[in-house]
Amino acid sequence: MSVPTITREYRTQGDGYQNLKLQSVALSKPKATEVTIKIHAVSLQFRDLLVSKGRYPQQKWDIVPCSDGAGEIIALGQDVKGWNVGDRVCPNFALDHIHGDVTKDIKFTGLGGHIDGVLREYINVPVHSLVRIPEHLSYEEGSTLPCAALTAYNACLGPVPLKGGDYVLVLGTGGVSMFGAQIALASGATVIVTSSSDEKLQVAKKLGVQHIINYKKNVKWDEEVLNITGGRGVDHIIEVGGPNTMLKCINAVRHAGWIHIIGFVSGGDNGIPVGAAVSKAIIFRGILIGSVKQFEDMNRLLTARQIHPVIDKVFPFEEAIDAYAYLESQKHVGKVVIKL
């Protein structure tokens, strides 16, 4: 594939996704240690809605949005080794998070929030940020991995990995939640999923999830979790709700269990009650995606278990605004993807 000199990209000024602007700009050649990627698919996150509305902490203004893209290498910088034109790849969410813990400097290399992201036809990225897409996955499926999948993997298999036989509670049926359920199941856990929709819960059931709870029909869903676990509580919680679900999660987790704090889609402004946290010796862990090394480890698991991401709907590039609207509607199960 020849390398073009012009590329199309979307930009946001933080004034709402309805005002995303599609424009043509010059495409530079890759630097010595960069590659040029032809983007084939982009998946959306809740974070992308925040950026589009100017609500993401310390975001860049006039930014190319979106962090999660998959594509093929079409050009190599002069010093790049170990990669070839035609390789199918994803850049990591934070370009400089290669291994180990995240740092402030690493955080500010996050695509689509602090630096220009992947909602464009072509992008130049440093070679150290690249991860190969598993062979059994399409570009659309590969585009769901850098944020949602890796966040779930980091939660389930981070510092204290879950064990076979552990109970894992997953809130919701969005991207991170569905990956959390799949990764926990693949690791031998018993999984409980909550949702307000019986239809969405049936999708989780088809993945092999053992227990489902409709939290609108059962407002004391935390008590149901305790019943399922014989009063002990779950070992790990994938907590995407935020303050409005935290108290019930504290009740549902076992003593010395893990609550992995990932999002705040349910809203609220209550803090973590210190007394309850201390009395149960609960471990709270904030998750900020993951490293290239963790991404590679995750892909080995996805390949070994032949796990396919749950994709709800795919939109063409020219209908990116419609894709954002569909994500905001929360009608989706799993991921919303834009195809280029």
Stockholm file with secondary structure:
# STOCKHOLM 1.0

chainA/1-340         MSVPTITREYRTQGDGYQNLKLQSVALSKPKATEVTIKIHAVSLQFRDLLVSKGRYPQQKWDIVPCSDGAGEIIALGQDVKGWNVGDRVCPNFALDHIHGDVTKDIKFTGLGGHIDGVLREYINVPVHSLVRIPEHLSYEEGSTLPCAALTAYNACLGPVPLKGGDYVLVLGTGGVSMFGAQIALASGATVIVTSSSDEKLQVAKKLGVQHIINYKKNVKWDEEVLNITGGRGVDHIIEVGGPNTMLKCINAVRHAGWIHIIGFVSGGDNGIPVGAAVSKAIIFRGILIGSVKQFEDMNRLLTARQIHPVIDKVFPFEEAIDAYAYLESQKHVGKVVIKL
#=GR chainA/1-340 SS CCCCSEEEEEEBCSSCGGGCEEEEEECCCCCTTEEEEEEEEEECCHHHHHHHTTCSTTCCSSBCCCSEEEEEEEEECTTCCSCCTTCEEEECSBTTCCSSSCCHHHHTTBBTTTBCCSCBSEEEEEGGGEEECCTTSCHHHHTTIIIIIHHHHHHHTSSSCCCTTCEEEEESSBHHHHHHHHHHHHTTCEEEEEESCHHHHHHHHHTTCSEEEETTTCTTHHHHHHHHTTTSCEEEEEECSCHHHHHHHHHHEEEEEEEEECCCTTCCCCCCCHHHHHHTTCEEEECCCCCHHHHHHHHHHHHHTTCCCCEEEEEEGGGHHHHHHHHHHTCCSBEEEEEC
#=GC SS_cons         CCCCSEEEEEEBCSSCGGGCEEEEEECCCCCTTEEEEEEEEEECCHHHHHHHTTCSTTCCSSBCCCSEEEEEEEEECTTCCSCCTTCEEEECSBTTCCSSSCCHHHHTTBBTTTBCCSCBSEEEEEGGGEEECCTTSCHHHHTTIIIIIHHHHHHHTSSSCCCTTCEEEEESSBHHHHHHHHHHHHTTCEEEEEESCHHHHHHHHHTTCSEEEETTTCTTHHHHHHHHTTTSCEEEEEECSCHHHHHHHHHHEEEEEEEEECCCTTCCCCCCCHHHHHHTTCEEEECCCCCHHHHHHHHHHHHHTTCCCCEEEEEEGGGHHHHHHHHHHTCCSBEEEEEC
//
